[in-house]
Amino acid sequence: MNTPAAGVGNPAGKPAAPVKKAAGRNLELPEHLKAYKGVWVFLEHDRGHVHSVSWELLGEARKLADTLGSNVSVAILGGPNEPLEQFAAEAFAYGADKAYVMHDAALLGYRNEPFTKGLTDLVNRYQPEILLLGATPMGRDLAGSVATTLATGLTADCTALNIDPTSRALAATRPTFGGSLLCTIMTLAYRPQMATVRPRVMAMPPSQPERSGEIVQETLGMVETAIVTKLLDFIADANSNKINLPYADVIVSGGKGLKHPDNFRLVFELARVLGGEVGATRPCVQAGWVEADRQVGQTGKTVRPRLYIAAGISGAIQHRVGMESSDVIVAINTDPNAPIFDFAHYGIVGNALQVLPALTQAFAEHLALRGKQAA
């Protein structure tokens, strides 16, 4: 449930517009909710590893908390023998001040019911004003049920998080209307304020191993017989490591400007020479030119490579929100007025069908020469 929007079309990273009173709507925070303080991150982990989106969220949580003058905490739920205290120590290094740890046999492996009860109980007991989760399959499932249980607002798939200077509310920016606009949403009359953020949208914060914090142990208080779902087994996806766009250092992406699916081989050839991955726009995926796992953008993957080469891509906002955080963006397009040139670091006005082979040859020769010099 999203609460009244404070502004539409607000660019990511800009302060939210002042709150305007909406007729017939309660925008005032009730007195009993003013006691809610602090910024929380749900720490997602699986099979002994913390999902990197949790560390990325901790970096943002630290910024939000510093603006509010409050603390950062993490909620960590898991089985009896899982190393939750070790995860807490890592969280302190990434900016957390406190960790609420909950061990229980019912929390070994993710299931919605026990995790929802555990997290909502923690929120009701310790009253954070902001709760952030990763927009992963687990995070999306859990965030919706927790927000519903707590009767508060949830803004999904955010691209920017800020604090509104007037209301001190969380200003969460996300694409809307099919990605054609960015809107900023604020939960003004409810707490906690909840948001999910996709992996790789936020930068990874630096680790500070010297930092420490407080660990608070909590109990779930739920019996197995009260849980409808049962975890029988875990079967890994055989193709899970086949395409890993979010963590690729180099990505070469193609758009409909390539004109024909056979021309996508030029993108694959350049990516192969550079040791990178291949991405694509939504129209290319919908047309069946490449697999859906290669889609970059609002309804695809969010990426942060060191180098992103966009061939025949106009740069519509639906695609931009998925790749604009790349370190270096090189755009190739025949249209000098294409939107992608507004935010690309380097632009080549030309036919991608001619430029891609030239780049592939130039990079191959350069890498071969460098290899000989190193030998």
TAGI-V927627 format. One record per pair of residues at least 4 apart in sequence whose ideal C-beta (glycine too) atoms are under 8 Angstrom apart, sorted by the first residue. I is the first residue (numbers start at 1). GAP is how many residues later the second one is. D is the distance in whole Angstrom. If there is no record, write none. Layout:
I:GAP:D
I:GAP:D
//
This chain:
1:146:7
1:147:8
1:151:8
1:152:6
1:153:7
2:151:6
2:152:7
2:153:6
2:183:5
3:150:4
3:182:7
3:183:7
3:184:4
3:185:6
3:186:7
3:187:7
4:18:5
4:21:6
4:23:7
4:182:8
4:184:7
5:178:5
5:179:7
5:180:5
5:181:8
6:10:5
6:11:6
6:12:8
6:13:5
6:14:8
6:158:7
6:163:8
6:165:7
6:178:6
6:179:7
6:180:5
6:182:8
7:9:6
7:10:4
7:176:7
7:177:5
8:168:7
8:173:6
8:175:5
8:176:8
9:172:5
9:173:6
9:174:7
10:4:6
10:6:6
10:7:7
10:161:8
10:163:6
10:172:6
10:173:7
10:174:4
11:171:6
12:147:5
12:148:4
12:161:5
12:170:6
12:309:8
13:147:5
13:149:7
13:160:8
14:148:8
15:147:6
15:149:7
15:150:6
15:156:7
16:146:6
16:148:4
16:155:4
16:168:5
16:170:7
17:167:7
18:146:8
18:148:5
19:8:6
19:145:7
19:147:6
19:148:5
19:150:8
19:167:7
19:169:7
21:6:6
22:5:6
26:163:5
27:161:5
27:162:6
28:160:7
28:161:6
29:4:5
29:5:6
29:159:7
29:160:6
29:162:7
30:4:8
30:159:7
33:156:8
33:157:7
33:158:4
35:92:6
36:91:4
36:92:6
36:93:4
36:155:4
36:156:6
37:31:8
37:33:5
37:34:8
37:90:7
37:91:7
37:92:6
38:27:7
38:32:5
38:33:5
38:34:7
38:35:6
38:88:8
38:89:8
38:90:5
38:91:6
38:92:8
39:22:4
39:25:5
39:26:4
39:29:7
39:31:6
39:32:7
39:33:5
39:34:7
39:89:7
39:90:7
39:91:4
39:93:7
40:21:7
40:32:8
40:33:5
40:34:7
40:35:6
40:83:8
40:88:4
40:90:7
40:91:5
40:92:7
40:152:7
41:13:6
41:16:5
41:17:5
41:20:5
41:31:7
41:32:8
41:33:5
41:34:8
41:50:8
41:55:7
41:90:8
41:91:5
41:92:8
42:12:7
42:32:8
42:33:5
42:77:6
42:89:7
42:90:7
42:91:5
42:92:8
42:97:7
42:100:7
43:7:6
43:11:5
43:31:5
43:32:7
43:33:5
43:44:6
43:48:6
43:56:8
44:6:7
44:7:4
44:9:7
44:10:5
44:89:7
44:90:5
44:92:6
44:94:6
44:95:6
45:4:6
45:5:5
45:6:7
45:9:8
45:31:7
45:33:7
45:37:8
45:42:6
46:5:7
46:64:7
46:92:8
47:187:8
48:34:7
48:35:7
50:4:5
50:5:7
50:37:5
50:40:7
51:83:6
51:85:6
51:148:7
52:4:6
52:147:6
52:152:7
53:4:6
53:81:3
53:82:8
53:83:6
53:86:7
53:144:7
53:145:7
53:146:4
53:147:8
54:4:7
54:20:8
54:37:8
54:80:6
55:4:7
55:35:8
55:39:5
55:149:6
55:150:7
56:4:7
56:78:8
56:141:7
56:143:7
56:144:7
56:145:7
56:146:4
56:147:7
56:148:6
56:149:7
57:4:6
57:75:5
57:76:8
57:77:6
57:140:6
57:145:7
58:4:6
58:14:7
58:16:7
58:33:6
58:36:4
58:37:5
58:38:6
58:147:6
59:4:7
59:35:7
59:36:6
59:143:6
59:144:6
59:145:7
59:146:3
60:4:6
60:72:7
60:101:5
60:137:7
60:142:5
61:4:6
61:11:5
61:34:7
61:35:8
61:69:8
61:71:6
62:4:6
62:10:6
62:33:4
62:143:7
63:4:7
64:4:6
64:66:6
64:97:6
64:98:8
64:99:6
64:106:7
65:4:8
65:5:5
65:6:6
65:7:5
67:96:5
68:61:8
68:95:6
68:100:6
70:59:7
71:26:4
71:27:6
72:23:6
72:24:5
72:25:5
72:26:8
73:23:6
73:24:7
73:25:4
73:26:7
73:27:6
73:53:8
73:55:7
74:14:7
74:17:5
74:22:5
74:24:8
74:25:5
74:26:7
75:24:8
75:25:5
75:27:8
75:43:8
75:44:6
75:47:5
76:8:5
76:11:5
76:12:6
76:15:8
76:23:6
76:24:7
76:25:5
76:26:7
77:7:8
77:25:5
77:27:8
77:30:5
77:37:8
77:38:6
77:41:5
77:42:7
77:143:8
78:4:4
78:6:5
78:24:8
78:25:6
78:29:5
78:30:7
79:24:7
79:25:7
79:26:6
79:28:6
79:29:3
79:30:7
80:23:5
80:24:7
80:25:6
80:28:7
82:21:7
82:26:7
83:4:6
84:4:6
84:17:5
84:18:8
84:19:6
85:4:7
85:16:6
85:130:6
86:4:7
87:4:6
87:12:8
88:4:7
88:8:8
88:11:4
88:13:6
88:125:7
88:127:5
89:4:7
89:123:8
90:4:7
91:4:8
91:5:4
91:8:6
91:122:8
92:4:5
92:5:8
92:7:7
92:119:5
92:120:5
92:121:4
93:114:5
93:115:5
93:116:5
93:118:5
94:111:5
94:113:6
94:114:8
95:110:6
95:113:8
95:116:8
96:117:6
97:116:5
97:117:7
98:115:5
98:116:5
98:117:8
98:118:7
99:114:6
99:115:7
99:116:5
99:117:7
100:22:5
100:26:7
100:116:5
100:118:6
101:114:6
101:115:7
101:116:6
101:117:7
102:5:7
102:16:5
102:20:7
102:115:8
102:116:5
102:117:7
102:118:6
103:4:7
103:114:8
104:4:8
104:10:7
104:14:7
104:115:7
104:116:4
104:118:7
105:119:7
106:5:8
106:8:4
106:114:6
106:116:6
106:117:8
106:118:6
106:121:6
107:7:6
107:8:7
107:11:6
107:113:6
108:123:8
109:122:4
109:125:7
110:5:6
110:28:5
110:32:8
111:4:6
111:116:6
111:118:5
111:120:6
112:4:6
112:29:6
112:30:7
112:33:6
112:117:7
113:4:7
113:109:8
113:113:8
113:114:5
113:115:7
113:116:7
114:4:6
114:106:6
114:108:6
114:113:6
115:4:6
115:27:6
116:4:6
116:26:7
116:29:5
116:30:6
116:33:6
117:4:6
117:103:7
117:105:6
118:4:7
118:100:8
118:102:5
118:104:8
119:4:6
119:23:7
119:27:5
120:4:6
120:26:6
120:29:5
120:30:6
121:4:6
121:97:8
121:99:8
121:100:8
122:4:6
122:96:6
123:4:7
123:5:6
123:8:6
123:23:7
123:27:6
123:69:6
124:26:8
125:93:8
127:64:7
127:65:8
128:64:5
129:41:8
129:62:6
129:63:6
129:64:6
130:40:5
130:62:6
130:63:5
130:64:8
130:65:8
131:15:8
131:61:4
131:62:7
131:63:5
131:64:8
132:29:8
132:62:8
132:63:6
132:64:7
132:65:7
133:6:4
133:9:6
133:10:5
133:61:7
133:62:8
133:63:5
133:64:8
134:4:8
134:5:4
134:62:7
134:63:7
134:64:7
134:65:6
135:4:6
135:5:6
135:8:8
135:21:6
135:22:5
135:23:8
135:61:4
135:62:6
135:63:4
135:64:8
136:4:7
136:62:8
136:63:7
137:4:6
138:4:6
139:4:6
139:57:6
140:4:7
140:16:7
140:56:6
141:4:7
142:4:6
143:4:6
143:11:6
143:13:7
143:51:6
143:53:5
144:4:6
144:10:7
145:4:6
146:4:6
146:48:7
147:5:5
147:6:7
147:7:4
147:47:5
150:42:7
150:44:8
151:39:7
152:35:6
152:38:4
152:39:6
152:40:6
152:41:7
152:42:6
153:32:8
153:34:4
153:37:6
153:40:7
153:41:7
154:40:4
154:41:7
154:42:7
155:17:4
155:19:6
155:30:5
155:32:8
155:39:7
155:40:5
155:41:8
156:18:7
156:39:8
156:40:5
157:17:5
157:18:7
157:39:6
157:40:7
157:41:6
157:141:8
158:14:5
158:15:6
158:16:5
158:37:5
158:38:7
158:39:5
158:43:7
159:14:6
159:15:6
159:16:7
159:23:7
159:38:8
159:42:6
159:162:5
160:12:8
160:13:4
161:9:7
161:10:7
161:11:6
161:12:7
161:34:6
161:36:7
162:8:8
162:9:5
162:11:7
163:5:6
163:6:7
163:7:7
163:8:7
164:4:7
164:5:5
164:6:8
164:7:5
164:22:6
167:19:7
167:21:6
169:17:4
169:18:7
169:19:6
169:24:7
170:16:7
170:17:7
170:23:4
170:25:7
171:13:5
171:14:8
171:15:6
172:12:7
172:13:5
172:14:7
172:21:8
172:23:5
173:9:6
173:10:7
173:11:5
173:12:8
174:8:7
174:9:7
174:11:7
175:4:4
175:5:8
175:6:7
175:7:6
175:8:8
175:123:5
175:142:7
175:143:7
175:146:5
176:4:8
176:5:5
176:6:7
176:7:5
177:4:5
178:140:7
179:118:7
179:119:4
179:120:8
179:137:7
179:138:5
179:139:3
179:142:7
180:137:6
180:138:8
181:136:8
182:135:7
182:139:8
186:7:8
187:4:8
187:6:4
187:7:7
197:4:5
197:5:6
198:104:5
199:47:5
199:103:7
200:46:5
200:47:8
200:101:8
200:102:5
200:103:6
200:104:5
200:125:7
201:101:5
201:124:7
203:101:7
203:122:7
222:4:6
222:5:7
223:4:8
236:4:6
239:4:8
242:51:7
243:34:7
243:48:7
243:50:4
243:51:6
244:4:6
244:33:7
245:6:7
245:32:5
245:34:6
245:48:7
245:49:7
245:51:7
245:56:4
245:58:5
246:55:5
246:56:6
246:57:6
246:58:8
248:28:6
248:29:4
248:55:7
248:57:5
249:27:7
249:56:5
249:57:5
249:58:7
250:21:7
250:24:5
250:25:6
250:26:3
250:27:7
250:55:6
250:56:7
250:57:5
250:58:8
250:59:8
251:20:7
251:25:6
251:26:5
251:27:7
251:28:5
251:45:7
251:52:6
251:54:5
251:56:7
251:57:5
251:58:7
251:72:8
251:75:8
252:15:5
252:18:5
252:19:4
252:22:7
252:24:6
252:25:8
252:26:6
252:27:7
252:57:5
252:59:7
253:14:7
253:25:7
253:26:4
253:27:6
253:28:7
253:43:6
253:55:7
253:56:7
253:57:5
253:58:7
253:60:6
253:70:7
254:4:5
254:9:8
254:10:5
254:12:8
254:13:4
254:24:8
254:25:8
254:26:6
254:27:8
254:30:6
254:35:8
254:36:8
254:57:5
254:58:6
254:59:7
254:98:8
255:25:7
255:26:4
255:28:7
255:29:6
255:55:7
255:56:7
255:57:4
255:58:4
255:59:7
255:64:8
256:25:7
256:27:5
256:28:6
256:31:8
256:56:7
257:54:7
257:55:2
257:56:7
257:57:7
257:76:6
257:77:7
257:95:6
258:5:4
258:6:6
258:8:7
258:9:7
258:26:8
258:53:7
258:54:5
258:94:6
258:95:7
259:4:6
259:53:8
259:94:7
261:26:7
261:27:7
261:28:4
263:90:6
264:4:7
264:14:8
264:16:8
264:20:7
264:25:6
264:26:6
265:4:6
266:4:7
266:45:8
266:86:7
266:87:7
266:90:4
266:91:6
266:94:7
267:4:6
267:11:6
267:44:6
267:89:7
268:4:6
268:10:6
269:4:7
269:87:8
269:88:8
269:91:5
270:4:6
270:39:7
270:86:6
270:89:6
270:90:5
270:93:7
271:5:5
271:6:6
271:7:5
273:87:5
273:90:5
273:91:5
273:94:7
274:33:7
274:89:6
276:29:7
276:31:7
277:17:8
278:12:7
278:16:6
279:15:5
279:16:7
279:17:4
279:22:8
279:24:7
279:29:8
279:44:8
280:4:4
280:5:6
280:9:7
280:10:5
280:14:5
280:15:6
280:16:7
281:4:7
281:14:7
281:15:7
281:16:7
281:32:6
281:38:5
282:4:6
282:13:6
282:15:6
282:17:6
282:18:7
282:36:6
282:37:7
283:4:6
284:5:4
284:6:6
284:11:8
285:4:7
285:5:6
285:6:7
285:7:5
285:9:7
285:10:5
285:15:7
290:4:5
292:8:8
293:8:8
294:6:8
295:4:7
295:5:3
295:6:7
296:4:5
296:5:5
296:6:8
296:7:6
296:23:6
296:26:4
296:27:5
297:4:8
297:21:5
297:22:4
297:23:8
297:24:7
297:25:4
297:26:7
298:19:8
298:20:5
298:21:8
298:23:5
298:24:6
299:19:7
300:22:6
301:21:6
302:19:8
302:20:5
302:21:8
302:23:8
303:5:7
303:19:6
303:20:5
303:22:8
303:23:7
304:21:5
304:22:6
304:23:8
305:21:5
305:22:7
306:20:8
306:21:5
306:22:7
307:19:7
307:20:7
307:21:5
307:23:7
308:15:5
308:18:4
308:20:7
308:21:5
308:22:7
309:21:5
309:23:7
309:50:8
310:5:7
310:13:8
310:19:7
310:20:7
310:21:5
310:22:7
310:23:8
310:30:6
310:34:7
311:21:5
311:41:4
311:44:7
311:45:6
312:20:7
312:21:7
312:40:4
313:6:6
313:18:7
313:20:7
313:27:6
314:5:8
314:19:7
314:21:7
314:24:5
314:25:6
314:26:6
315:4:7
315:5:6
315:16:7
315:23:6
315:24:4
315:25:3
315:26:7
315:27:7
315:28:7
315:29:8
316:4:7
316:23:7
317:4:6
318:4:8
319:4:7
320:4:5
320:19:8
320:20:8
320:23:7
323:6:7
324:5:8
324:19:6
328:17:5
328:18:7
329:11:8
329:14:7
329:15:4
329:16:5
329:17:7
330:14:7
330:15:7
330:16:5
330:17:8
330:18:7
331:7:7
331:9:4
331:10:6
331:13:4
331:15:7
331:16:5
331:17:7
332:15:8
332:16:5
332:18:6
332:20:5
332:23:5
332:24:7
333:5:4
333:7:6
333:8:7
333:14:8
333:15:8
333:16:7
333:19:7
334:15:7
334:16:7
334:17:6
334:18:8
335:14:8
336:5:7
336:13:5
337:4:8
339:4:8
340:4:5
340:7:8
341:6:5
348:7:6
350:4:6
350:5:5
351:4:7
352:4:5
353:4:8
354:4:7
355:4:6
356:4:6
357:4:6
358:4:6
359:4:6
360:4:6
361:4:6
362:4:6
363:4:6
364:4:6
365:4:6
366:4:6
367:4:6
368:4:7
369:4:6
370:4:6
371:4:6
//
